[in-house]
Amino acid sequence: MNKGRHREAEVGPRMLRGEHGWWFLGPGGIARLKNEHLTATRALRPAAERHLSEQGLLSTRGYQNYSLTVLTSTNCNLGCAYCFQNVDQDAAGGSRPPRIAYSRLTSDTITSVLDFTGRRMAESGMDRLVLMLFGGEPLLNPQGCRELLARAADYGLLRASMTSNGTLLTPPLARQLADLGLRDVQVTFDGDRPEHDRIRVRRSGGGTFDAIVANMAQVTAVTPIRCDIRVNVSHHNFEGIDALVERLADGLDPARCSLHFARVGDVGIGYGNQLKFSTELAGRFTRWQRRAVDLGFTVPRPRAHRPCQACSFKDGKYGAVVNADGTLFSCWETAGKPGWQVGTVRDGYLPAGQTEGRWITCEESYQYADEITVLAEFHDTVDAALLDYLSSTGRLRA
Ligand code: SF4
């Protein structure tokens, strides 16, 4: 971790070089631009700016909904070696790395979390709540998930999602959660089955690929819950990603799933990734994305820079991340880690002087050996290629 590197929230459009000119990604949407619309330094010429403004693409809408992330359990039934909640590698070389301290969401803490949330929403003039159930593995505390969802309804619950490893989400439990408003579950794959089963292992031993696919196939078939798939890409697994995309399409209903790829980074516990952000890797990301689109998965559309509601504003005005014991953290990647607390739901945020150096954003947690400009160029290349493809296949109107 790199304490004390807080950057102020940046809201801003992006300009990506596409096959036929430029892609403008503004707060209000996407537009295609020609070379003559830009100056030599990629600034908009006045006529282009006026046009985008008239189309509403430059307008920034303020945050409408309060974003609340709650850890329902800090425990996990898996032992992924790169987990940012590990405090070290498993010294015995097994699948039981030591984790952050155990904590489990109770009824009393839910009361405090929602009281705090109601106060913060009132102060910010918001009446809608977007809730994320988080862990550890949130479903190690199914009652905490159910109760929090049920009681959040009184706070204008608009949307609820969960980040889960997917191994415990059976259809009966999914039906209960869906009835309480859960609509999206994010699960992660660590490569095709052989690599995934070496990396995403149960603490008791054994792989998880088939269990996750089977659960998510059933859940998306019998509930309105959609499956958001994140594929972690590293030097351990990138050769198998083409096969993974095909296997996921065979085992799941692509129409009920989104799919995105992310190079996994190092959060400072000795799990490095030798895969560099390179032109060759960008080409692979592009190939995987295009195949996923062709197979019927939703591949998230590239967007303008949009700061995270929870961690990008030091006063927690638009959102909060709460550990299962009611402690506040600036972002979900520091949640539960000693020394990173920024307050409690009972007493509110600590004074700014006391949180200096602890208020980091999720983007800052990963240590990439690469320069930030290399990272930005990589994302721009991959995103432009996706927009080119969506446009050329009639899936994007800009
Ligand atoms: S499933 Fe998630 S919370 Fe559990 S060990 Fe793996 S990365 Fe960590």
Residues whose N, C-alpha, C, O or C-beta is under 5 A from the ligand:
A	BS01	SF4	C76 L78 G79 C80 C83 G136 E137 N165
